[in-house]
Amino acid sequence: MLSTTKKTKVIKSVGVHATDTGSPEVQIALLTSKIEELAKHLKKHDKDRHSRRGLLAMVADRQTHLKYLEKKHPKRYSEITKKLELKK
């Protein structure tokens, strides 16, 4: 789970405007940070199948957001992938 302070840092670093919480960039960035935290958890607890299923769902959700952004706004897509260091 992301703490409130981490969430606000992510939103401020990626947000399009000051009160942005729902843009694809913010959603992708939040999912990426959740995925990273859950991956750390799964390295310790490799038999936690329920969390692994949640991780796969988050990865699929992030991929859906990335495809949408790539189709509708290619420039914003390239910026967010560079900023978050995501590879296609």
N, C-alpha and C positions, 0 to 999 in steps of 0.2 A: 504494500500500500504506500502511496506517495503521501508525504506530509504536506500540510498546507503551504509551508514556506517553500518547499521544493516545487510545488505546483505553480505558485506565483512567480518564481524565478523562471521557470520554463515558459510560462505564458508571456512574461515581459520580454524575454529574449527572442521569441518567435512571433508574437502577436502583430497583426497588421495595424491595429490602432490601440488606444489606451484601454478600452473596455472589451477587448476581443477575447472571447472564450470559445467560440464555436467555429472559427474558420478551419479549413482543412489543415493548414499549417500547424495550428495549435493542437488539433486532435492528433495529428501524426507525431508531433513532438511529445505529447503526454503519453501516447501509446509506447513510443520508443523508450522513454524513461521507465515506464512500468515493466516493459519487456526486459530491460537491463536488470532491474531489481529482482524480477522473478527468475531470471537466468542465474543470478548469483545464489538465490535460494535453492534452486534445483541442483546446483553443483554440490551443495552440502547435503541435500536430502534427495538423493537420486531415486528413491522409491515412491516419492510423492506424485502419484499418477493424476490426482485431481488437479493439482496445480499445473502439471504439464499440459493437461487438456485446456486449461484456461490460457496458458501461454500460447498454445497453437491457435486458439480463437483470437487472441489479441494480434498475433502476427498476421492472420488472415484479414482482420479488420483494418490493420494498418496498410496492408497491401491494397485493399479496396480503396481506401482514401488516396493512396499514391496513384493508382490508376485513374481515378477521377481527376485528380489535380494534373496529371500528365496530359489527359485528353482536353481538359477545359482551359488550363493555364500553364502551358509548357515552361514559360519563364519562371513562374513561381515554383514549379516543380523542380527545376534545376537548382534554384536557390536553396530550397529546403533540403534537398539531398546533399548538397555541398555542406550546408550548415550542420546537419546531423550526421554527416559522413556515412550515408547509406549508399550501398551499391545495389545496382539493379540486377 
